[in-house]
Amino acid sequence: MTSELAVARGILLGLTLASYPVVFGLAALIGLNIDPKSFMVVGCYFGAMLAFFGGYCHLRRIHMLGYVFETTFCMILVSNAVLISTYIAMLLDMPLADQALVRWDATLGIDWHSLISFVDSRPLLAEALGFSYQTFLIQLLAVPFLLVVSRKALRAYHMVIAYALIGFISSVLAIWFPALGTYAVYGLAQAELVNINAHFGYFFLDQFNAVRTDPNFVLALENSAGILTFPSVHAAVAVLCAWASWAVRLIRIPMLLLNILMGASAVTHANHYVVDVIAGIVVAAASIALVTWLTRRRWSKREAANPVLVPA
């Protein structure tokens, strides 16, 4: 195991462990009611799996399998913590930002109705965008696995850490930009569409409105939804997956094309403004840069503190 990989493992495991007391503490502080069973069962189960299988594999020096277990289970555990953080952000009930987002899109010269009409009139394009949108979770789990088996374990750890940063940074930014999204603001109904499936454009609204307005709201994992619009986490993850998979030559071009479609699908299939996508790209780039810089910096400090003496 390289020193930098050891640093990345330590950061990921520490971040995963710390995320739960932080998000549950913040939830309690601001009054977000959480169904403890739905989250703690998953947390305890995958936490135990991480400790047992990850620990066993490294103890027995089956390191590659240990990396697979650690990145997979940490991705699941961190995703739960990120999900809670998004509800915390929306519970703060800041004024809706849709009109500002509409103005920003207009400043960029975006004609949203023309864009949607263009995609909806092309069945293959609409189908490709809809398919790519739904690869979000699959890619988050599959790409780290592919990286590890391709002997790019460090990139796999960087990806999972960067995903956690994307989720938490997006939650903080979203506090000031809660939005109903384009489908609701522009009044687009599924009946008006031929090839675009608008399900994800409206799916989140029940949860979004409930956490902001219902004093009896309880967050349960089985009823949860992605409720952030600005920045677009889908667009951020598209950048992340394209960057991470670029390390594997055989899949870099197909994954790049898939993730270009996934980033674009946030606008056409998921209720996002174009400025949401731009913000998601910026958050992803900043998160990737921060992760790579942090691991290298800590590795350099460790190397400086423990120099290897080379005979003259």
Buried (B, 14 or more C-beta within 10 A) or exposed (E): EEBBBBBBBEBBBEBBEEBBEBBBEBBEEEEBBBBEEBBBEBBEEBBEBBEEBBEEBBEEEBBEBBBBBBBBBBBBBBBBBBBBBBBBBBBBEEEBBBEBBBEBBEEEEBEBEEBBBEBBEBEEBBEBBBBBBEBBEEBBEBBBBBBBBBEBBBBBBBBBBBBBBBBBBBBEBBBEBBBBBBBBBEEBEEEEBEBBBBEBBBBBBEBBBBBBEEEEBEBBBEEBBBBBBBBBBBBBBBBBBBBBBBBBEEBBEEBBEBBBBBBBBBBBBBBBBBBBBBBBBBBBBBBBEBBBEBBEEBBEEEEEEEEEEEEE
